[in-house]
């Protein structure tokens, strides 16, 4: 018998009023786990990431890759939130929903009359997740949040890059993505609390909180040491040797994370003469004498090619890896075997790849129920489910408050 795709959140109803990355990613994870997710988009433009290159052509439309990465397992409804009739659609959806996710700029949701307080007044069991840049408390609560802005504001940029070089942005948007995951955790906790109390609540997640939370051990080190860290490049300020090294041909990353690994490394790197010296015998000593330690290791690593080193290090149980490109990761046998990358057929965009939800339930991954929707694809379907008559739907479309509309 074929095992069913796990759907632990089957029956959960989610109203996704968010855009770009943090909120959509959170909603996508809920959809991956079986929730019925309805994404509300403006009737003319849709989620702005629909237009971010690279674009996939499908028929007479183009869809941005970032949108495709964060909006599977959703239905799309296009309505004008600035209109009374558009708000009425959202209010009906709020009464229908278990969870609502918002990610508007400061004051925008309140101005549109779709803020958490308004929506929860319509449905006391509703869990409203409000995603913002700096949170609702504090002097920066009106600040607009973007991933790179919070990387700078939090100090994350100050520790990213090579020593003595300018700061480098982490390009995979860790603050946005982390905020989406924190929002997911908060929503799941609120759902558990609602089982006990019968009441919903407002969950807040912010890019500021996420960025600060990610820097927890860096801040702890700063408070203990009292000085700013130097940019570590690929290294780690508390471990040594633990970074990229050049070999005789190609670079690899070496992770000597404790003294047992150091002893094993020295045995295969012909460094027995220094392994027990007071300057190198312990990790703390190696960190204190980082330049000297690295000089010995760098010289040893250049004596052999990468393939030889990877074989020897693997056999000795020492963490290491080649520096893969995205293409190499994508084509690696483990990536395919793990199920973290899968192929599917999009009805309008053709053959696609996607990255799976990074979870398994009883050994199985969650599946693709719906590809990322076309803009407003499910407007008529969802409005009908909410009880709108054909005449009412036609009136909304004629008034331009339900779409999609021609750009």
C-alpha positions in Angstrom: 0.0 0.0 0.0 1.4 3.4 -0.9 1.8 5.7 2.1 -0.1 9.0 1.9 1.7 12.3 1.7 1.7 13.7 5.3 -0.8 16.5 5.9 -0.6 17.2 9.6 -2.4 20.6 9.2 -5.2 19.3 7.0 -8.4 21.3 7.7 -6.5 24.4 8.8 -7.6 27.5 6.9 -5.1 30.3 6.3 -5.6 33.8 4.9 -2.3 35.0 3.5 -2.2 38.9 3.2 1.6 39.0 3.1 4.0 39.6 0.2 7.6 39.2 -0.9 9.3 36.6 1.3 8.9 36.3 5.1 5.1 36.0 5.2 4.7 34.0 2.0 7.3 31.5 3.1 5.5 31.1 6.4 2.2 30.6 4.6 3.8 28.2 2.1 5.1 26.0 5.0 1.6 25.9 6.4 0.3 24.9 3.0 3.0 22.3 2.6 1.7 20.7 5.8 -1.9 20.5 4.4 -3.5 23.8 5.3 -5.8 25.5 2.8 -4.0 28.7 2.1 -5.7 31.6 0.2 -3.3 34.3 -0.9 -4.8 37.8 -1.4 -3.1 40.0 -4.0 -3.8 43.4 -5.5 -5.8 43.0 -8.7 -3.5 44.9 -11.0 0.0 44.0 -10.0 -0.1 41.0 -7.6 2.7 40.2 -5.2 5.6 42.3 -6.4 8.0 39.3 -6.6 5.9 38.1 -9.5 7.9 40.6 -11.6 11.4 40.0 -10.1 13.8 38.5 -12.5 14.7 35.9 -13.5 11.3 35.4 -15.1 9.7 32.2 -16.4 7.5 32.7 -19.5 4.2 30.8 -19.6 1.7 31.6 -22.3 1.3 35.4 -22.2 2.5 35.8 -18.6 5.8 35.9 -16.9 6.4 34.8 -13.3 9.4 35.6 -11.1 11.5 32.8 -9.7 11.4 34.1 -6.2 7.5 34.1 -6.3 7.6 30.5 -7.5 9.9 29.6 -4.6 7.6 30.8 -1.8 4.0 30.4 -3.0 3.2 26.8 -3.8 0.2 25.1 -2.2 -1.8 28.3 -2.2 -4.9 29.7 -4.0 -4.7 33.2 -5.3 -7.5 35.8 -5.0 -7.1 39.3 -6.5 -9.1 42.0 -4.7 -8.6 45.7 -4.0 -8.0 46.1 -0.3 -8.5 49.9 -0.5 -12.2 49.5 -1.6 -15.2 48.7 0.6 -16.1 45.7 -1.5 -12.5 44.4 -1.4 -12.4 44.7 2.3 -15.7 42.8 2.5 -14.0 39.9 0.8 -11.2 40.0 3.3 -13.6 40.2 6.2 -15.5 37.1 5.0 -12.1 35.4 4.6 -11.2 36.4 8.1 -14.4 34.8 9.5 -13.5 31.7 7.5 -9.9 31.5 8.5 -8.1 30.0 11.5 -4.9 32.0 10.7 -4.2 35.3 9.0 -0.7 36.5 8.1 0.0 40.2 7.4 3.2 42.0 6.4 2.2 45.6 5.7 4.4 48.7 6.3 3.9 50.7 9.5 0.3 51.9 9.8 -0.9 50.5 6.5 -3.1 47.6 7.8 -4.8 50.0 10.2 -5.4 52.5 7.5 -6.9 49.7 5.3 -9.0 48.5 8.3 -7.6 45.0 8.1 -5.3 45.2 11.2 -5.2 42.3 13.7 -7.6 44.1 16.1 -10.2 44.6 13.4 -9.9 41.1 12.0 -9.9 39.4 15.4 -13.1 41.3 16.4 -14.7 39.6 13.5 -13.4 36.1 14.6 -12.2 35.8 18.2 -10.7 32.4 17.3 -8.5 33.9 14.7 -4.8 33.8 15.1 -3.3 36.9 13.5 0.4 36.8 12.7 1.7 40.4 12.1 5.1 40.5 10.5 6.9 43.9 10.6 10.4 45.4 10.3 11.0 46.5 13.8 8.1 45.2 15.9 5.3 47.2 17.6 7.3 48.2 20.7 10.2 50.6 20.7 11.3 53.9 19.1 11.9 52.2 15.7 8.4 50.7 15.5 7.6 52.9 12.4 10.7 51.9 10.6 10.4 50.0 7.3 12.1 46.6 7.3 14.0 45.0 4.4 16.4 42.1 4.8 19.6 44.1 4.0 18.5 47.0 6.1 18.2 44.8 9.1 21.5 43.1 8.3 23.0 46.6 8.6 21.0 47.8 11.6 21.6 44.7 13.7 25.3 44.6 13.2 25.1 41.5 11.0 26.9 43.2 8.2 29.7 44.3 10.5 30.7 40.6 11.0 30.2 39.4 7.5 33.1 39.3 5.0 36.9 39.0 5.0 39.2 40.6 7.6 40.1 44.2 6.7 37.6 44.2 3.8 34.2 45.9 3.4 31.1 44.2 4.7 29.4 41.6 2.6 25.6 41.1 2.5 24.4 37.5 3.1 22.6 37.1 -0.2 20.1 34.4 0.7 18.0 36.8 2.8 18.5 35.1 6.2 16.6 37.7 8.1 13.5 37.4 5.9 13.6 33.7 5.8 14.3 33.4 9.5 11.4 35.7 10.3 9.1 33.5 8.2 10.2 30.5 10.3 9.8 32.3 13.6 6.3 33.4 12.5 5.5 29.7 11.7 6.7 28.6 15.2 4.5 31.3 16.8 1.5 30.4 14.8 1.8 26.7 15.7 2.2 27.6 19.4 -0.9 29.9 19.2 -2.9 27.1 17.6 -1.9 24.8 20.5 -2.9 27.4 23.0 -6.3 27.8 21.2 -7.0 24.2 21.7 -6.9 24.8 25.5 -8.6 28.2 25.6 -10.8 28.5 22.5 -9.4 32.0 21.9 -7.1 33.2 19.2 -4.4 35.7 19.6 -2.0 38.1 17.8 1.5 36.7 17.1 4.2 39.3 16.3 7.3 38.5 14.3 9.8 41.1 13.2 12.9 41.3 11.1 14.6 43.2 13.9 13.8 40.4 16.5 15.0 37.7 14.1 18.3 39.5 13.2 19.0 40.2 16.9 18.1 36.6 17.8 20.4 35.2 15.2 23.3 37.2 16.7 22.8 35.7 20.2 26.2 34.1 20.6 28.0 36.9 18.9 26.5 39.4 21.3 27.3 37.1 24.2 30.9 37.0 23.0 30.9 40.8 22.6 29.6 41.4 26.1 32.2 38.9 27.6 35.1 40.3 25.6 34.1 43.9 25.4 35.5 44.4 21.9 34.0 44.1 18.4 34.9 40.9 16.5 37.0 41.0 13.4 35.2 39.8 10.3 36.0 36.1 10.2 35.6 35.3 6.5 34.8 31.6 6.3 36.3 31.1 9.8 34.9 31.0 13.3 36.1 33.3 16.0 35.8 30.5 18.7 37.3 27.6 16.7 40.6 27.0 14.9 41.3 25.6 12.3 37.8 25.9 11.0 37.6 27.6 7.6 38.4 27.4 3.9 41.9 26.3 2.9 43.5 26.1 -0.4 44.9 22.7 -1.4 47.3 21.9 -4.2 44.5 22.4 -6.7 41.0 23.3 -5.3 39.8 24.8 -2.0 37.9 22.9 0.6 36.5 23.7 4.0 37.9 22.0 7.1 36.1 21.8 10.4 38.4 20.9 13.3 35.9 21.7 16.0 37.5 20.0 19.0 40.8 18.7 20.3 40.2 15.1 19.4 39.7 16.1 15.7 42.9 18.2 16.0 44.9 15.1 17.1 43.5 13.1 14.2 44.1 15.9 11.7 47.8 16.3 12.8 48.2 12.5 12.3 47.3 12.7 8.6 48.7 16.2 7.9 52.2 15.4 9.2 51.9 17.9 12.0 52.7 15.5 14.9 55.6 17.7 15.9 53.3 20.5 16.9 50.0 18.7 18.0 50.9 18.7 21.7 52.7 22.0 21.9 51.1 24.4 24.4 50.3 26.9 21.6 48.3 24.3 19.7 47.2 21.5 22.1 43.8 22.9 22.9 41.2 24.8 20.9 41.5 27.8 23.2 45.3 27.9 22.6 44.9 27.6 18.9 42.4 30.4 18.8 44.8 32.6 20.9 47.6 31.7 18.4 45.4 31.7 15.3 47.9 33.1 12.9 50.6 30.6 13.8 48.1 27.7 13.7 46.8 28.7 10.3 50.3 29.1 8.9 51.1 25.5 9.7 47.7 24.2 8.4 47.8 26.2 5.2 51.3 24.9 4.4 50.2 21.3 5.1 47.0 21.6 3.0 48.9 22.7 -0.1 50.9 19.5 -0.2 48.0 17.4 -1.6 45.1 17.9 -4.0 41.5 18.3 -2.8 40.4 14.8 -3.8 43.2 13.2 -1.8 42.4 15.5 1.2 38.7 14.8 1.2 39.3 11.0 1.1 41.9 11.2 4.0 39.8 13.5 6.1 36.6 11.5 5.6 38.4 8.3 6.6 39.7 10.0 9.7 36.2 11.3 10.6 37.1 14.9 10.3 34.4 17.3 9.0 35.2 18.7 5.6 33.5 19.6 2.3 34.3 20.8 -1.2 33.0 24.3 -1.9 30.0 23.5 -4.0 28.3 25.8 -6.4 24.5 25.9 -6.5 24.7 23.7 -9.7 26.9 21.2 -7.9 24.5 21.0 -5.0 21.5 20.7 -7.3 23.0 17.8 -9.2 24.6 16.0 -6.3 23.2 12.5 -5.7 22.4 13.1 -2.1 20.3 16.2 -3.0 18.1 14.1 -5.3 18.0 11.1 -3.0 17.0 13.2 0.0 14.0 14.5 -1.8 14.9 18.1 -0.9 14.7 19.0 -4.6 11.9 17.6 -6.8 10.5 18.1 -10.3 6.9 18.9 -11.2 4.8 20.1 -14.1 3.3 23.6 -13.8 0.1 23.9 -15.9 1.2 27.1 -17.6 5.0 27.4 -17.0 6.0 23.8 -17.9 8.6 21.6 -16.3 9.9 23.1 -13.0 12.0 22.3 -10.0 11.3 23.2 -6.4 12.9 22.9 -3.0 10.9 20.8 -0.6 9.9 21.7 3.0 12.9 20.7 5.2 10.9 18.3 7.3 9.8 14.6 7.3 6.8 13.1 9.0 7.2 9.4 9.7 9.9 9.3 7.1 7.9 11.1 4.4 8.2 14.6 3.0 5.2 16.8 2.5 4.1 17.0 -1.1 3.0 19.4 -3.8 -0.7 19.8 -3.8 -0.8 23.0 -5.9 1.9 24.7 -7.9 2.4 28.5 -7.3 -0.8 30.1 -8.6 -1.3 32.4 -11.4 -2.3 35.9 -10.4 -5.9 35.8 -9.2 -6.3 32.3 -10.6 -8.8 31.3 -7.9 -10.7 34.5 -7.4 -14.0 33.2 -8.8 -13.7 29.8 -7.1 -13.0 31.3 -3.6 -15.6 34.0 -3.9 -18.2 31.4 -4.8 -17.1 29.3 -1.7 -17.6 32.4 0.4 -21.2 32.7 -0.7 -20.9 35.5 -3.4 -23.5 35.1 -6.1 -22.5 35.2 -9.8 -24.0 38.7 -10.1 -22.0 39.9 -7.1 -18.8 38.5 -8.5 -19.5 40.1 -11.9 -20.1 43.4 -10.1 -16.8 43.2 -8.3 -15.0 42.4 -11.5 -16.7 45.2 -13.4 -15.9 47.7 -10.6 -12.2 46.6 -10.8 -12.1 45.5 -7.2 -11.7 41.8 -8.0 -9.3 40.6 -10.7 -6.8 40.1 -12.0 -6.9 43.2 -14.1 -4.9 43.9 -17.2 -1.6 45.6 -16.4 
